[in-house]
Amino acid sequence: MAKEGERGFFALGIALPLWMAALLGIGAFFFQYMHMVLAEKADLELSEEVHTALQLILTDAAEAQSVRMSGTAHAQTLEFRKAASDLSGWRVTSYRLHELDGLKKLYRGHINLGGFQPLTGESIVGNVAIDEFSIRILPNGLYHLRLVGRSLLTGHRVEQTAEFPAQGGR
C-alpha cells in the first residue's frame, strides 16, 4: 500500500502536466483569437480609410467649378477649383499619391506638399498602403476614379471606383 505522502506526489505528478497542458491550450486559443480580432480590425480600418478618402474626393468634386488632372500615369494629381473657400479655407484642393518611408499614402491639401495632410496610412491596428490612385477621362466626359488600398497587416486589398462630372454643382 502507498503511504499518504506518496499518493500526493503521485497525484501531483499526473495533475500538474494536465493542468499545464490545459493552460497552454487556453493560452494558445486566446492568442489565436486576439490575432483574428486584430486582423479583422485592420481590414475594417482599410475599408474605412479607402471609403472615407473616396467620399471626401466626391464631396470636393460636387463643390468644384472645375476639375484638373496633372502629373504622369504613376503620379497623378487631381485638383478641384471652387468658387468660394470651403470650411478649410481652401479654394483649390488637390489629391495626390505620395510615398514616404516606403509607404504610399493619399494626401489632400494645397498646391505645395507642405500643405498636404495624409488621408490614409498609419494607424494603431495596421498600416494602410494605397496601391493605386488613378484618374481617367471617359468618352462621355466623366472622370473615372479608382482607389485601391492594401492592409500591410493582412495583405487584403479594397478597391473602390467612382465617376463624377468634369464640372461639379454650383
C-alpha positions in Angstrom: 0.0 0.0 0.0 1.1 3.5 -0.8 1.7 5.9 2.1 -0.3 9.1 2.3 2.7 11.3 1.2 3.4 9.1 -1.8 -0.2 9.3 -3.1 0.1 13.2 -3.0 3.3 13.1 -5.1 1.7 10.6 -7.5 -1.4 12.8 -7.9 0.7 15.9 -8.4 2.8 14.1 -11.0 -0.3 13.4 -13.0 -2.3 16.6 -12.3 0.4 19.1 -12.9 1.2 18.2 -16.5 -2.5 18.0 -17.3 -3.1 21.5 -15.8 -0.1 22.9 -17.7 -1.4 21.4 -21.0 -4.9 22.8 -20.3 -3.5 26.3 -19.5 -1.2 26.2 -22.6 -4.2 25.2 -24.7 -6.3 28.0 -23.3 -3.4 30.5 -23.9 -3.0 29.3 -27.5 -6.7 29.8 -28.2 -6.6 33.2 -26.6 -3.7 34.4 -28.7 -5.2 32.9 -31.9 -8.5 34.8 -31.1 -6.6 38.1 -30.5 -4.8 37.7 -33.8 -8.1 37.1 -35.5 -9.6 40.2 -33.9 -6.6 42.4 -34.9 -6.8 41.1 -38.4 -10.5 41.9 -38.6 -9.8 45.4 -37.1 -7.0 46.0 -39.7 -9.3 45.1 -42.6 -12.1 47.3 -41.1 -9.6 50.2 -40.9 -8.6 49.6 -44.5 -12.2 49.7 -45.7 -12.9 52.8 -43.7 -9.9 54.7 -44.9 -10.5 53.9 -48.6 -14.2 54.7 -48.3 -13.6 57.9 -46.4 -11.0 59.1 -48.8 -13.3 58.4 -51.8 -16.2 60.2 -50.2 -14.1 63.2 -49.5 -12.9 63.3 -53.1 -16.5 63.1 -54.3 -17.6 65.8 -51.9 -14.9 68.1 -53.3 -15.9 67.1 -56.8 -19.5 68.1 -56.1 -18.5 71.5 -54.8 -15.9 72.2 -57.6 -16.4 74.6 -60.5 -13.7 72.8 -62.5 -11.6 69.7 -62.2 -8.0 69.3 -63.5 -5.8 66.3 -63.8 -2.0 66.6 -63.9 1.1 64.5 -63.5 2.1 61.2 -65.0 0.3 57.9 -65.1 2.3 56.9 -61.9 2.0 60.1 -60.0 -1.3 61.8 -60.8 -2.7 64.8 -59.1 -6.4 65.6 -59.0 -7.2 69.3 -58.5 -10.6 70.9 -57.7 -11.2 74.6 -58.0 -14.1 76.0 -56.1 -16.0 79.3 -56.4 -15.5 80.1 -52.7 -13.4 78.8 -49.9 -14.7 75.7 -48.1 -14.6 75.1 -44.3 -10.8 74.6 -44.5 -10.4 78.0 -46.2 -9.1 76.5 -49.4 -10.3 77.4 -52.9 -8.1 74.8 -54.6 -8.0 71.3 -53.2 -5.6 68.7 -54.6 -5.2 65.0 -54.1 -2.1 63.1 -54.8 -0.4 59.9 -54.0 3.0 60.3 -52.3 5.4 57.7 -51.0 7.2 58.4 -47.7 9.4 55.8 -45.9 8.2 53.1 -48.3 4.5 53.7 -47.5 2.3 55.2 -50.2 -0.4 57.4 -48.8 -3.1 59.5 -50.3 -2.7 63.2 -49.4 -5.2 66.1 -49.6 -4.3 69.7 -49.5 -2.9 72.8 -51.2 -0.6 73.0 -54.2 2.6 72.7 -52.1 3.3 69.4 -50.4 3.8 71.2 -47.0 0.1 72.0 -47.0 -1.0 68.4 -47.6 -2.5 66.1 -45.0 -2.5 62.3 -45.2 -5.9 60.7 -45.7 -4.6 57.2 -45.4 -1.6 55.5 -43.9 -0.6 54.7 -40.4 -3.0 53.5 -37.7 -2.7 51.7 -34.4 -4.1 48.5 -35.7 -2.3 48.2 -39.1 -0.9 50.5 -41.8 -2.8 51.1 -45.0 -0.9 51.5 -48.2 -2.5 52.9 -51.4 -1.6 50.7 -54.3 -3.4 52.7 -57.0 -4.8 56.1 -57.3 -5.8 56.6 -61.0 -8.0 59.0 -62.8 -9.0 58.8 -66.4 -11.5 60.7 -68.6 -14.2 58.5 -70.1 -15.6 59.1 -73.6 -18.8 60.6 -72.1 -16.8 63.3 -70.4 -16.9 61.9 -66.9 -13.9 61.4 -64.7 -13.4 57.8 -63.6 -11.5 57.5 -60.3 -10.0 54.2 -59.0 -8.6 53.9 -55.5 -7.0 50.6 -54.3 -5.8 50.2 -50.7 -4.0 47.4 -49.1 -3.6 46.4 -45.4 0.0 45.8 -44.5 -1.0 43.6 -41.6 -3.3 41.2 -43.5 -2.3 41.9 -47.2 -6.0 42.2 -48.1 -7.0 44.8 -50.7 -10.0 47.0 -51.1 -10.9 48.7 -54.4 -13.4 51.4 -54.9 -14.3 53.3 -58.0 -16.5 56.3 -58.7 -17.4 58.6 -61.6 -18.0 62.3 -61.4 -18.5 65.1 -64.0 -15.8 67.5 -65.0 -17.7 70.4 -63.6 -19.5 69.8 -60.2 -22.5 71.5 -58.8 -22.5 75.3 -58.2 
